């Protein structure tokens, strides 16, 4: 298994001090996020700081679901007042934003040219 692009310490510097259980979860998610990048991106040609930043952002989004695990929409009614919420990432999935996909060169088109030999 390859090393993750970021450490738990890197995540804490970008977010907050993690509890012991959060550190364990973060460690696994950092590995998973790094594996996703390796599977979908030409990561070898990218800056290590960029990879570290994106992995930390992905893990922060996944861990930031709080009490909303599995919930996508909720509403409350009290008297004549109602409130409704839609959670951005209710399942704590790891995903790339559009900007991250662009930075990681995921889904971008590349053009190549091949030299033609005479006489074929």
N, C-alpha and C positions, 0 to 999 in steps of 0.2 A: 504494500500500500504506500502511496506517495504521501509526503508531508502536506498538510493543509497550507493554503496560501497565507493564512493568518492564524494567530494564536489567541487564546482566551485573553491574555494581557492586551493584545491589540484591540480586541472588542471592548474591553473595559475602558481603554483610553478614549474610545469613540462614543461610549454610551454611559455606563455607570458601573460601580463596583458590584460584582455578581456574588450572590450567595453560593454556598458550597454546592447545592443541588443545581443551581443555574449554571455553574461552571462546568459541571458534568454534561448537562444538556448542550451547552454552547460548544464544548469540545467535539461532540458528535456532529452537531450541525455544521461546524466549520469544516470538518472532513467531508460531509455530504455536499456542501456548497462548492467546495473545491473540486470534488469529483464531477459535479454538474458542469462546471466551467471547462474542465479537461475534456469532457465528452462532447461539448458543443462549440468550443471556441478554438481558434488557433492561438492558444494561450502562450506558447513558447516565444512568440514575437512581441508580447505585451509587457509593459513595465510592471515590476513586482509590487510597487506601491499602489498602482491601479488595481491589481488583482486583490491585494490585501484590503483595500477600501471597499471594493464591491462585495467580497465575501463577508466582511463585517456588516455591511448594510443588509445583505440578504438574511443573515442570522438574526440581526436586530429585528427585522420585520417579522420573522418567524416566531421569535420569542416574545414579541410585543403584543401578542393576542390577548394576554391577561385572562380574565374570567370568561371571555367570549368563545371559548373552544367549541367548535362545531355549530355555532349560531351565526346565521347570516343576516337575519332581520329580527328585530324585537320591537314591541310597542307597549306603551303603558298608557292607561286612561285613568285619570282621577278627576271626578266631577266632570266639568266641561272641557278640561284640558287634556290633550293627548300628545304623546311624544313617541317618535319612532326612530330607530337607529339601524343602520346597515353597517356591519363590520367589514373592514377592508380585507382581512385575512383570517377568517374565523377558524380555519383548520391548521393554522401555523405552517403553511406550505412555504418551501423555498422557491422563489421565483425571481426572474430578472425584470426590471423596469424597462421601458422602451429605451431610455438613455443608456442603461447598462448594456442592453443588447447591442446598441450602436458602438459603444466603447469596446466591447468584447468582440466586435465584428461577427456577431451571430446573425445569420440570415442575410448578410451582405453579398452582393454579386461581385464576382471578380472576372476580369477579362484576361485572356492569355492569347499569345500569338505563337504559332508554330511555323518554323521555317519550312518552306516547300522546296523539295529537290527537283531540279530540272529533269525532264525526261520521264516523269511518272504519269 
